[in-house]
């Protein structure tokens, strides 16, 4: 079963560089918000997983920048889990 969730993030001034673009390193933080919110939708809470000894490391991150985001833009982050890795996660 596939799970998908969309969340909105408004770009804050401090996330932009001198050219007024969102600094490239901030996108990973936006993706993390999407991941945590999708897990929350599934009633899987990141803090509870950590307390149980689970870790959810990012093992690969590849970004293709299509166009820049700017201060005060409202972004939509779509997060998808194609399949849950195991029943032990739940």
PLY file of the C-alpha trace (Angstrom):
ply
format ascii 1.0
element vertex 90
property float x
property float y
property float z
element edge 89
property int vertex1
property int vertex2
end_header
0.00 0.00 0.00
1.33 3.45 -0.89
1.05 6.43 1.46
1.25 10.06 0.38
0.88 13.36 2.18
1.18 17.02 1.23
2.14 19.79 3.62
2.62 23.49 3.03
5.66 25.47 4.11
6.02 29.23 3.82
9.57 30.39 3.07
11.01 32.49 5.89
13.39 35.36 5.25
16.25 33.66 7.10
16.06 30.71 4.70
17.06 32.86 1.72
20.49 33.84 0.44
21.80 37.19 -0.83
20.08 36.62 -4.19
16.74 36.17 -2.36
16.61 32.46 -3.34
15.95 29.76 -0.76
19.42 28.55 0.24
19.99 25.12 -1.30
20.66 23.40 2.03
17.25 24.40 3.40
15.41 22.08 1.02
16.55 19.04 3.03
14.90 20.60 6.09
11.67 21.03 4.14
11.81 17.36 3.13
12.29 16.40 6.77
9.11 18.30 7.68
7.27 16.30 5.02
8.67 13.01 6.31
7.73 13.71 9.94
4.24 14.86 8.98
3.59 11.76 6.85
4.71 9.54 9.72
2.42 11.51 12.06
-0.48 10.87 9.64
0.26 7.15 10.02
0.32 7.50 13.83
4.05 6.82 13.84
5.79 9.40 15.97
9.46 10.07 15.35
10.24 10.77 19.01
8.56 7.51 20.09
10.57 5.57 17.48
13.81 7.04 18.79
12.83 6.17 22.37
12.31 2.58 21.20
15.81 2.55 19.69
14.83 2.96 16.05
16.66 5.32 13.72
15.48 6.56 10.36
18.66 7.75 8.66
18.57 9.40 5.27
20.79 7.19 3.13
20.38 9.05 -0.15
19.32 12.58 -1.03
19.28 13.76 -4.63
17.74 17.10 -5.57
17.12 18.44 -9.07
16.52 22.16 -8.71
13.99 23.28 -11.33
13.38 26.88 -10.29
14.11 28.90 -7.16
11.77 29.56 -4.28
11.72 33.01 -2.69
10.86 34.64 0.62
7.16 34.30 1.49
6.48 31.70 -1.23
4.08 28.98 -0.12
5.62 25.63 -1.04
3.90 22.26 -1.18
5.99 19.32 -0.02
4.62 15.98 -1.21
5.99 12.96 0.63
5.34 9.39 -0.51
6.12 6.02 1.03
5.75 3.37 -1.64
5.69 0.58 0.93
6.39 0.23 4.61
9.69 -1.56 5.18
8.35 -4.04 7.76
5.61 -4.68 10.27
8.22 -4.15 12.99
8.12 -0.43 12.21
4.52 -0.22 13.33
0 1
1 2
2 3
3 4
4 5
5 6
6 7
7 8
8 9
9 10
10 11
11 12
12 13
13 14
14 15
15 16
16 17
17 18
18 19
19 20
20 21
21 22
22 23
23 24
24 25
25 26
26 27
27 28
28 29
29 30
30 31
31 32
32 33
33 34
34 35
35 36
36 37
37 38
38 39
39 40
40 41
41 42
42 43
43 44
44 45
45 46
46 47
47 48
48 49
49 50
50 51
51 52
52 53
53 54
54 55
55 56
56 57
57 58
58 59
59 60
60 61
61 62
62 63
63 64
64 65
65 66
66 67
67 68
68 69
69 70
70 71
71 72
72 73
73 74
74 75
75 76
76 77
77 78
78 79
79 80
80 81
81 82
82 83
83 84
84 85
85 86
86 87
87 88
88 89
